[in-house]
Amino acid sequence: MSNLIRYNPINTISDLFDTVLNGKGFEASDRAFVSNRWPRVDITEHADSYTIKADLPGIEKTDVSILIDNGVLRIEGERKDEYKKEDGRYYHLERNCGKFSRSFSLPDEVDIERIEASMANGVLTLTLHKLEKAKPKQIDIKIE
């Protein structure tokens, strides 16, 4: 089986040190260094909302929960263990199983009553609508 490449955790650590020591820092364009149990996310801001997209491949929506507590949004879930010892000898395992959690502080302008969630093709999409800003009131001047 010489055509299979074994995972080398030193490469991941080496890449992280290279990023930090070469002055690149953790810019938005760089891939985040995140544990495999945490879903990777993209967060975008729009004029009237924020969007969070979390990669959750192979996870059923019934195994995911979204909680809000004290201004913190938390995505929790569990990837079920699908490995069976009677299936044979596993040569290489990278897909984690078990519980995961990811938390985000919400800006004050998010309307927590209008947060929407959907899941398709292994991607959880959260739409966090912003509160409608109070419009200035126009006061007409009467001419006497």
N, C-alpha and C positions, 0 to 999 in steps of 0.2 A: 504494500500500500504506500508506495513512495510518492504518489501524486497528491496526497492529502497534506495540508499544512497544519501543524499544531499551533494552537494559540500560545502566544508568549506575552505574559502580563508585563514584562519589562518594557516592551515596545510602547504600551500605553503610558507608563510612567515616564519613559524617555520623551515621548511626544509632549506630555504636560510640562516637563522641565524645560524643554526646548522652547515652548511657547512663552513661558514666563521669563526665562533667562535671556532670550533674544529681544526682549523689550516689546513684543507684540501685545502683551497683556491679554485681557479677556474682552475683546471687542465684540460688538453685536454680530459682525460678520463671521466670527469664528464659531465653530461648533462648540457647544457647551460641554464641559467635562461633567457628566452626570452618571450616577450609578445605573446599572442595567435594570434595576428594579423600579426606578423612577421613570415615568413616561417622559420622553423628550417633547418639548412644547415650543410652539411659535406663538408670540403675542404681538398683535398689531393694534394700533389705535386708529380709529376713523373719526370723522367729525361728530358723529352721534353715538358711537359705541366703541367697545374694545372686543377683539376676538382672540380667544385662546384655542389653539388646535393642539391636541395631545395624541401622539401615536400610541395606540393600544391594539396592535395586531394580535389576533387570536383570542381576544378577550370579549366575552359576551357582555351586552349592556346590563344584564341582570347581575353581573359581577363587579359593577362599578357604582360608586355612590359619590355624590357631590354635596358637600356640606358648607354652610356659611355660619361662622361663629365669631362675633366681635370683630367684624371687618376683615376676616380671613376666609378665603375660599380654599377648600381642601378637596382634592380629587383622591379618592381611595378606591382600592380594588384588589382583586386577587386573580392571578393567573393560575389556573388549575394544573396540578402535576399530572402530566400525561405519559410520563416515562414508567415503563413496567419492566421489572427485572426479567420476567419470562420472555420479553421480546428479543433477547439476545444481548450480546456485549456491545455497549455503546463505545464508540471510538472517540467521539468528540461531542461535547455538549456545551452550547453557548446560550441557548434559550432558557432564561431563568423561569422559575415558577415560584409562587408564594405571593405574599402581600406586598403592596406598594402604596405610597402616599406622596402627594406633592401639594404644597401650600403656597398661596399667593396673598399678599396684603392688597386689599381692594382700595382704590382711590375713593375719596369721599363722594365724588361725583357719580359713582355707579348706583343705579337704581336696582337694589337687590330684589325688588318685587317683580322685575321684568327680565331676569336672567333666563336665557333659553339654552337648552342643551339638545344636541342631536348626535347620532353616531352612525357613520356609514363607512364601509370598507376599512375598518380598523382605525378610524380617526374620529376622536371625540371632538366636537366643535361646540364651544361655549360662546354665546353672544351676550355681552354685558352692556346693556343700554345705559347711556348717561342720563342723569336727571335733566329734565327740561329746565333751562335757565329761566328765571323770572324775567319777563319782558318789562322794559320800562313803561310806565303808564304815562300816556300823553294827556296833558291837562289843557283843555281849550280855554283861551282867554276871551271873556265876553266883552263886547264893545258896548259901551253905554252912551 
